[in-house]
């Protein structure tokens, strides 16, 4: 698994957690988490950096060789 796949996996998990929080705990908190994940996703498109990288890089995930800057 490369870094981009790890980011997508992390985003998907966070969105599912946000949906569960919105359904079972608090709608506002769940939607706030979903918006936060969405804003960070938009930010990562422009900067090619995602806060999840702080977790994923120490786990050994690297950028794929097909990704160019």
C-alpha positions in Angstrom: 0.0 0.0 0.0 1.3 3.4 -0.9 0.8 6.7 0.9 -2.1 7.8 -1.4 -4.0 4.6 -0.7 -3.4 5.0 3.0 -4.8 8.5 2.9 -7.9 7.3 1.1 -8.4 4.5 3.6 -8.0 6.9 6.5 -10.5 9.4 4.9 -13.0 6.6 4.4 -12.7 5.4 8.0 -13.1 9.0 9.3 -16.2 9.6 7.2 -17.8 6.4 8.4 -17.0 7.4 12.0 -18.5 10.8 11.4 -21.7 9.2 10.0 -21.9 6.9 13.0 -21.5 9.8 15.4 -24.1 11.8 13.6 -26.6 8.9 13.7 -26.0 7.6 17.2 -24.5 10.4 19.3 -24.9 13.9 18.1 -25.8 15.2 14.6 -23.9 18.4 15.0 -20.7 16.7 16.1 -20.9 14.1 13.3 -21.4 16.7 10.6 -18.7 18.9 12.1 -16.2 15.9 11.8 -17.4 15.3 8.2 -16.9 18.9 7.3 -13.4 18.9 8.9 -12.4 15.8 6.9 -13.7 17.5 3.7 -11.8 20.7 4.3 -8.6 18.8 5.0 -9.2 16.8 1.8 -9.5 20.0 -0.2 -6.4 21.4 1.5 -4.4 18.3 0.6 -5.3 18.6 -3.1 -3.5 22.0 -3.2 -0.6 21.3 -0.9 0.0 17.6 -1.5 0.2 17.2 2.3 -2.4 15.6 4.6 -2.3 15.6 8.4 -2.8 11.8 8.2 0.7 11.7 6.8 1.9 12.2 10.3 0.5 8.8 11.2 1.0 7.0 7.9 4.7 7.9 7.1 6.0 6.4 10.4 4.1 3.3 9.6 6.3 2.9 6.5 4.0 4.1 3.7 5.8 5.9 0.9 4.6 7.9 -2.1 4.1 5.7 -5.2 6.8 5.9 -7.8 4.2 7.0 -10.4 3.4 10.2 -8.5 5.3 13.2 -9.7 5.6 16.7 -8.2 
